[in-house]
Amino acid sequence: MQPIRLGLVGYGKIAQDQHLPAIRANPMFSLEGVATQGAPCPGVPNFGTLTELLASQPGLDAIAFCTPPQGRHGLVHEALKAGKHVLVEKPPCASLGEAMALVAQARDARLAGLFAWHSRFAPGVEAARAWLVGRPLKAVRVQWKESVRKWHPGQTWIWRAGGLGVFDPGINALSIVTELLPTSLFIEQAELRVPANCQAPIAATMALRDAQGLPVSVDLDFDHGHDELWRIELEAEDGTLRLDQGGAVVTLDGMPMAVSEEGEYPALYRHFHELVQACGQDMDVQPLRVVADAFFAGERTTVEPFYE
């Protein structure tokens, strides 16, 4: 089987740390070129724009997008119009409307599309899904606290409108919860704490319920400089399952559970390969919709300015 000829658009931290190693470790993909306005990617042709990449490499089968969400809709639209399958790093777009338009475009063009909610491919998520079968929950609790200074140094786009702020990492937790719960989540109350010099929140709390009344509490902090925490607790009558380290570690009532050793991005690209073979779409907008609802219905509190 011929490998999928892949182009990469955007060569920042997430592309360098996660996408490139996963692509190069998978023989089902061949990286043919990179469009970047920053540091060049070694070992492949580099181009200044997606348009130049497409013109120089007309035989590309698919494009993976790792640019900031602002302005990404136009790029993905261009790739789909050119007949390319697409993998789109999370969050897929700067607005829910843009994301929904891409879903329709990929479906109508019968091209593979993947919104890359990579945390859904964390090793412990499948174990949690299996444990939940036939087991009603009493409550779900999310704590997602990390340091933006450590993980996103110099990435000012996060603080602009459409950059999501604390929801950039927080949407990872929401992607897991919306994957595991069988019905939609709705905002009951939210508080967004926005630095005085930013357009996006640095912290947030939310109270949600699903269609069956299950309470889901969410506590997000993007300026947490110690004891970083990526935790989801699923409480049932007969036990509590906990996902830690973003879903890499799973415990049931404190006892470790066995999980896959495959990493998030290798699993993500394996899934994308399957979608390309079937011209299928996995372009769920639910995590982005919950964030949009939080911005729409949440209270905003101005806090101290953020300086990196």
N, C-alpha and C positions, 0 to 999 in steps of 0.2 A: 504493500500500500504506500502510495506517495505521501510524503509529509505535507501538512498544510503550510503553504507559503504565507508567512505572517509579516505584517508591518506593525511597527510600534510607534505611537504618537505620544510624545512627552517622555522625557528621560530624566525625571527628577528622582527624589529619594525613594518613593514607592516602586518606581520602575526598576531602579538599580538594585534595591534590597530584595524585592520579591518577584517581580515579573520576569526580569532577565534570567535569574537562576532557574526558575520554574520552566521557562521556555527552553533553555539550553539543556536542561536535564530530561526533556521529553522528546524522544525521537520522532514523535508524530507531528512535530512542528519544526519548521526551518525559518529562522529569522532572516528576512531578506533586506530590511532597511528600517531606518529610524528617522522620524521627523522630530527635531529638537531645536530649540532656540537657546539651549544652554550647553552644557558639556557634551561632547560627542560620545556616542556609544562605540567602543572599540570592536573591531573585527567585522563590521558591516558598513555599507554605504549610509551616510548621514545626509539629511536634507533639511532645509529651513522651514518647510511647510508641508502639510498633508498633500496639497495640490501638486507640489514638486515630487513627492514620494509616489503618488499615483501615476503621474506622467512618466516617471523613470522606470517604475516597476509595474507595468500593466498586468502582469501575470499573478499578482498577489491574490490569494484566496480570502484573506481575512485581515482585519486591523484591530489591534488592542489599543485602547485609549487610556492614558494615564495623566492627562492634563487636568488642571483645576476645573471644577464644574462650571464656572462662569465661562460662557462662550463655547462650551463643549457640544451643545446641541447642534450648532452649525457644522461642526467637524464630523460628527457621527452621521448627520444627514447627508453630507457630501460622500462619505464612504458607502453608505447604503445606496445612494443614487448611482454610484459607480459599480454596484453589484457585489460589494464585499460583505462578508459576514463580519459581525462586530462583537467585541468584548469591551465593556465599558466599566471602568473602575468606579467604585462607589464614592460619594453619592453620584448617581448617573448624570444629573443636570442641576442647574441652579433653581429650577422650579418644577413643580409637579406637572404642569401643562406641557413643558418641553419633554419630560420623560414619557408622558403618555403619547405624545406625537411620534416619538421614536418607536414605541411599541407598535403602533398602528403601521408605521412605515415598514418596519421589518416584517411584520405579518403579511402585509399586502405584497411585498416584494418576494416573499417566500425565501427569506434569508435568515440564517441563524443569528440570534441575538442573545447576549447574556449580560444582564446587569450584575456586576461582580460583587455580590454580598459575600465577601470572602469568609467572614466569621461563621457563616452557615456551614462551612467546610472544616471548621475546627474539629479535631479528633473526637471530642466528647459529645458533639451534637447528635450524632447518630445513636449513641448509647442513651442519651436523654430521650430521644424520640421513641426508642424501643420501650423504655421504662414507662412512658406516658400512655401507651396503648391500653385502652379500657380503664384508665385510672383518673378519676376526677380530681381536680386540684382545689385547694382551699385559698391559696394566695401565691403570687409571684413577686419576688423582690429583686430589683436590679441596683447594683452599685458599680459605677464605672468611673474611676477616678485616676487621672494620669497627669503628667506634666507636659504641657504643650512646648515648653522650653527644651525639653529633652527629645521629644518625638517629631516636632515640626519646627525646628529652628529656622527663623528667617522667612517663614511662609506666610507673608502678610495677607495673601488672598483669603485665608481662613477667617479673618476679621472683617472683611468687606461684605456687603450685602450679597447673599447667595453663597457665602463661604461656610455657613452653618455654625461656626464657632465650636462650642462644646459638643454640638450634635455631629460634628465630623467623626469623632471617635464614638460618641454615644449612639449613633445610628447603627454601629456594629452590634451593640447589645439589642437594639430594637429589631435588627434583622434576624437574630437568633430567636427572640421571643415570638415574633410574627410567624416564623417558620414552624415553631413547636406548637403554638396554640391553634386550635381548629377554626376559630372564628375571629372576626375583625376586632381590633382594639379601638376604643373611643376615649377621647380626653374628657375627664371630669374637671380637672384643675391643673394648672401649670404656672410656675413662676420662672421667668427667664432673667438671669442677672447679667446685665450688659455693662461692660466697662464704659466709662464716659467718653473715651476716645475711639470706640469701636462701634460697628454696626451689628455684630453678632454676639451672642451670650458666651460668657466664660464659665457659667455654671447654670444648672437648671434642676428643678424637681418637678415631677409629674405624678398625678394620680389618674390612672386609667382603669377602665373596666372592659371586659369583652362582652359579646352579645349575650352571654349567659350569666353575667354579673360577677365574674371572677375579678377580684381586685389585683391590680398590678401597680406597684410603686416603683418609681425610677428616680435615682439620685445621681446626678452627673456633675463632675468637677474637672475642669481642664487646666487648673493651676494647682494641682495637688503634688507638692514637691517631695513627699515622703510616703512610704508604705502604699505604693500604687496598688490599685485594686480593680480587677475586672471580674465581677462576680454576678451570677444569676442563681437565685434560689427558687426551687419549685417545690412548694409544700403541699403534700397530699395527706389524707387521713392516716395512712400507714407508713409515712416516712417523708423525709426531705432530701431531694436530690440537689446537689450544688455543683454548678459549673464554675471553675476558677481559671484564672489566667486566660480569660477570653474564650474558654471552652476547651482548653488543652488538657485540663485536669478535671475529673469527675469523681465525686464522692457521694455515697448514699448513707445517710445518717453517720457521716464521718468516716466511713470505710471506702477505700479507693476502689474504683471500677476499672476494668480493662478497657482500653480504647485503641483505636488504630494509631499506627506510627506515621501515617502519611500526613504531611503538612498541609496547611490551608491552600496555598497557591498551587502546589502540584495537583491537589485534588480538584481545584478550580479549573485548571487547564485540561485535566483529563475529562471533566464534564463538558468543557467547551468543545473539545474534539468530538465528543458524542453528539453534541448539538449540531455541529457543522456537518457531520455525516448524515444526519436526519433532516437538515434545514429546519431545526426546531428553535423555539424561543423559550427562554427562561428570563423574563424581564419583569419581575415582580416590582410593583411600585409601593407596596404597603409600608415598608420602613420609611420611605420618603413622605408618604401621605401622613403618617403619624407625626413626623417632624413638622410638616406644613400645618397640621392642625394645632400643634403646640404654638407655632408662631401666630396663628390666626386667633386662637382663643386664650393664650396665656397672658398673664400679667407680666409687665416689664418693670424691673427694679434697676435703677442706675447705681453702679458700684464704682470703686476706685479705678482710675485709668490703668490700662495694661501696658507695661513697657518690658520688652524682652531684655 
